[in-house]
Amino acid sequence: MVEEAGKDTGAGNSGGSGVSAASEAHVPNGAQVYDNPYDGRSYNLKAWLFDVVIFILDTLFTIFFREIKVRGGHNVPPVGTPTILVCAPHANQFIDPSLVMVTTRKLSRYDKSRQVCFVTAESSLKKKFVSLFGVSTGAIPVPRAQDNLQFVDSRIKIYCPDFNDPTLIKGKYEYESDELEGFDKLFKPKSLLGLPNYLGNAQIAEIIDGRTLRIAAPFKFKSNKKIRALLTEGTNFNYAAKIDNSKVFQNVFNHLHTKGCVGIFPEGGSHDRPSLLPIKAGVAIMALGATAADPSMNVAVVPCGLHYFHRDKFRSRAVLEYGEPIIVDGEMGKRYSQNPRETVSDLLQTITKSLYSVTENAPDFETLMTIQAARRLYQPVRSKTALSLVVEVNRRLLFGYSIFKDDPRVVHLKKMVSAYNSTLDSLGLKDHQVEELKTETKDIIRGVFTLVSRIVRLFVFIALSLPGSILFTPIFISCRWYARKKAQDGLKKSLVKIKGTDLLATWKLLFALVFAPILYITYSLLLVFLYVRNNRWIIRMWVPSNNIFIQFFYFYALLVLTTYSSLKTGEIGMDLFKSLPPLFITLIYPGKKISQLKSMRKQLSAEVTGVCTELGPKVFPNFKSLVKDEYEKEEASKSHDINPAFRYTLSMASQELHESQVPKERSRSSSTSSSEYSASNSLSKVNSRGSLTDIPIFADGRQPSSESDDEIDLTTEDNDGSKISSMIRSKWEHEKND
């Protein structure tokens, strides 16, 4: 589909260290002729295949998710506008881009239905089953250095001669008589070194001589004794040549130049941390390079936040939020051509702020869980909080906490909320069930009848859901096992994952998608066989025809319908089961204790609301009217999807996540400690000496380090940016300096 029309213009020489080559703007070749089948202006076979995949994915998500809410759909530009969807956090591997593609394609009521082509890791597209979906949806492959790591000659080892200078790495040969080429012949700057067993990767910054080199950031030997031991004694290692992303930028430009829509997760690989990983500069270079190549084009960069509640659980919930678009015009493209580093830095700041405005970020899981509990206790108005508004309230609560976390009232409140949560856990209750507890005699008697009624109904629903549950049990058990196995494998290879929960849902779905049809085909063939053999049980069933092919499809449809009916019935039964604890507690728990628990919740709710009411105006102007407006707009959005105001007053928040313990043997600390929780951590490092073509679009497996000289200085004031985001960033910088 692409006709070559010469080399890319503006691509710098990426082969050397580039001291003399200042940062060069990567401007794609605007003369290439490209036919984009996903531009929305015509409908062809490839566009139809895209919609077939979307239909399959939508069906899967309808089964897997109980509810999917979309906010800000009107922010997606209409067909015909070059668009980049910048999505975060990347918390659910292949489900993330699939969910964005499905929801964006279904925005038909806004006349903004778009076919999103995602920038995807090349290694993922080499997986047979994944590649089928990727190719069908126009995925744009991106090579990653860490995917190309290969074992270097076993006779060569590297070590660190002085841990006071940890970026200096020397090499030694097993036998000095070996006639092996030196580092200056074997390796090149900006390529990647990898320690064995996925212990860490580092980019080569400089080749000093045949046996000495310097890496851009040190290996994490301080937090991992294995790394220190290897670098002390000397170790074999892996190597991958540097990646030139010229082709990737050209492919993205071709999509944008033909009015297409490109999606990207700028964090890189998926992760299960409670906050965003550093944002790579590739997305900014894509937008600026496109407008530099074609100054008449305006590119809309739209932030898209994904929020999961129990992301790895079957029948969980999700919220997608599209933020206000950032328009990158020809004037910005011109500035990019003249001053690429500064222009990329400015746009990257804006993109990062916009991502923080639509995502939930917490410093650690303990804070995450505390904020989640506080949100349930917070009652500014008497209204049930809608799922999408939960995300909004969470962000604001956590932003307030980040500012006032040392306030004695907040410290005391956090302890009280934790104690309240512990009490609920010991009773097997949820917060919303506390109000259902009764103490009066008449209520207790009524509770007995309610309990008996619900238990009877529960057994009925269990009986109704049993056939489908039995049919699907092999898939339930095997996909759970397989997903956990893949999560463990992914955890070993990753430097940013904590427990690998970001892989569970993806592999559950993929496993079920492959083996569920196989299982049900087997069931159907078995039923056909038994029916033909006049089995006394099967022969009693009504079958529409004696034709075995019709019988096969009939049994297959019947089995699928039975399983789906059991699924919906079982869901009702599960809701009934979850409603039983308050009834049991009402009957067996002393009335005095119940009154104390309800009083404790009421007091906590009043304290949380009071503290928010008192401190809120110090953070958000017009706090009282803001809270009321948010709830009113959320009610209106149920029919009109109105975009809530004050979108840029958001910073950090929580999800319904399970507690995670950090393994001691690996440096998997919270995002706060691993990334210093500073503003500069949210922005990518732009090479200060070479071509911007070398900037990684996805994570390259290196540990981020604030010591690198390639990091852009982002301490300048952004007068046009979000005031709240600036407050957050200033606070983080202050904490970092402390």
Order of alpha helices (4+ residues) and beta strands (2+ residues): beta-beta-alpha-beta-beta-alpha-beta-alpha-beta-beta-beta-beta-alpha-beta-beta-beta-alpha-beta-alpha-beta-alpha-beta-beta-beta-alpha-alpha-alpha-alpha-alpha-alpha-alpha-alpha-alpha-alpha-alpha-alpha-alpha
